[in-house]
Amino acid sequence: MWCVGERDKDTMAVTQELSLRYVASAHLLADLEEMAQRGIYAIFRAREVAMSHTILESIDRKDRIILLLLNGERTLHDIAQLTHRTELDIAYTLVYLLRRGYVEFLNSSTSNTALIIRGMEKS
């Protein structure tokens, strides 16, 4: 009879965790690739958690303005025009906000749905 020891259980747990991380990182890499392809036309949305008073208060004013403008409809280019900042400056701010989990990238399937809905509202 085969018995699973504690070491085997630990190995299985680590393997399972790594496989979950791999799937998550593969998804992240796909998103990063799509972000790069879309460039200044990438669309982001502020996450609900980032709208708490504590978080908004902790972010620099110039970054907070960007965060508040990210509604899931505006592109990086739109934000740059609205704030009179360079697209590169906005990209750096987006990286800062992404790393903290305050914003999310809307991939093509998500943003296409948002654009279709937005187009229907204008009709």
VMD Tcl script that draws the C-alpha trace (Angstrom):
set ca {
  {0.00 0.00 0.00}
  {1.33 3.42 -0.98}
  {1.19 6.11 1.71}
  {1.62 9.82 1.16}
  {4.09 11.28 3.63}
  {4.29 14.84 4.91}
  {7.13 15.64 2.53}
  {5.06 14.45 -0.43}
  {2.14 16.60 0.70}
  {4.43 19.64 0.94}
  {5.83 18.92 -2.52}
  {2.33 18.63 -3.96}
  {1.28 21.89 -2.31}
  {4.31 23.73 -3.70}
  {3.75 22.23 -7.16}
  {0.11 23.27 -7.10}
  {1.00 26.81 -6.00}
  {3.64 27.13 -8.73}
  {1.23 25.90 -11.39}
  {-1.35 28.46 -10.26}
  {1.31 31.17 -10.39}
  {2.33 30.02 -13.86}
  {-1.25 30.28 -15.12}
  {-1.59 33.73 -13.53}
  {1.76 34.87 -14.95}
  {0.89 33.53 -18.40}
  {-2.32 35.55 -18.27}
  {-0.35 38.59 -17.10}
  {2.16 38.17 -19.94}
  {-0.70 38.00 -22.45}
  {-2.11 41.23 -20.99}
  {1.33 42.89 -21.07}
  {1.77 41.89 -24.69}
  {-1.64 43.30 -25.58}
  {-0.91 46.51 -23.62}
  {2.29 46.95 -25.62}
  {0.48 46.31 -28.90}
  {-2.23 48.82 -28.11}
  {0.32 51.39 -26.93}
  {-1.20 54.82 -26.39}
  {-4.61 53.41 -27.24}
  {-4.64 51.02 -24.27}
  {-7.63 51.47 -21.98}
  {-7.49 51.20 -18.20}
  {-10.03 51.42 -15.42}
  {-9.58 52.39 -11.78}
  {-10.44 49.55 -9.43}
  {-13.05 50.12 -6.74}
  {-10.54 49.52 -3.97}
  {-8.50 52.49 -5.21}
  {-11.42 54.85 -4.71}
  {-11.30 54.61 -0.93}
  {-10.58 57.85 0.87}
  {-7.47 56.40 2.51}
  {-5.87 55.34 -0.77}
  {-6.81 58.51 -2.65}
  {-5.34 60.55 0.17}
  {-2.08 58.60 0.09}
  {-1.44 59.14 -3.65}
  {0.33 62.23 -5.01}
  {-2.02 64.79 -6.53}
  {-0.75 64.35 -10.11}
  {-1.17 60.56 -9.87}
  {-4.58 60.89 -8.19}
  {-5.83 63.00 -11.12}
  {-4.83 60.21 -13.53}
  {-6.50 57.60 -11.34}
  {-9.76 59.56 -11.23}
  {-9.78 59.94 -15.02}
  {-9.44 56.19 -15.65}
  {-13.07 55.27 -16.28}
  {-12.62 52.33 -18.64}
  {-13.36 54.44 -21.71}
  {-10.36 56.75 -21.98}
  {-7.13 55.72 -23.64}
  {-3.66 56.60 -22.42}
  {-3.60 59.18 -25.24}
  {-6.90 60.72 -24.04}
  {-5.57 61.06 -20.49}
  {-2.40 62.74 -21.77}
  {-4.45 65.29 -23.71}
  {-6.79 65.99 -20.80}
  {-3.96 66.53 -18.33}
  {-1.54 68.31 -20.71}
  {1.15 65.74 -19.82}
  {3.22 63.57 -22.13}
  {2.10 60.07 -23.02}
  {5.32 58.73 -21.52}
  {4.60 60.48 -18.22}
  {1.10 58.97 -18.18}
  {2.59 55.54 -18.95}
  {4.95 55.83 -15.97}
  {2.04 56.78 -13.73}
  {0.01 53.83 -15.04}
  {2.87 51.45 -14.23}
  {2.97 52.89 -10.70}
  {-0.79 52.44 -10.30}
  {-0.79 48.95 -11.86}
  {1.94 47.73 -9.51}
  {-0.14 48.81 -6.53}
  {-3.26 47.16 -7.88}
  {-5.18 50.43 -8.19}
  {-6.00 50.08 -11.89}
  {-6.70 47.28 -14.31}
  {-6.01 46.92 -18.00}
  {-9.07 46.28 -20.10}
  {-8.12 43.68 -22.67}
  {-9.59 43.74 -26.14}
  {-12.63 41.61 -25.31}
  {-13.48 43.73 -22.26}
  {-12.83 47.09 -23.90}
  {-14.62 46.12 -27.13}
  {-17.72 45.36 -25.06}
  {-17.35 48.72 -23.31}
  {-16.97 50.52 -26.65}
  {-20.03 48.78 -28.10}
  {-22.10 49.72 -25.05}
  {-20.79 53.28 -25.19}
  {-21.71 53.46 -28.89}
  {-25.22 52.21 -28.14}
  {-25.65 54.90 -25.47}
  {-24.77 57.64 -27.97}
  {-27.34 56.38 -30.49}
}
mol new
graphics top color blue
foreach p $ca { graphics top sphere $p radius 0.5 }
foreach p [lrange $ca 0 end-1] q [lrange $ca 1 end] { graphics top cylinder $p $q radius 0.2 }
display resetview
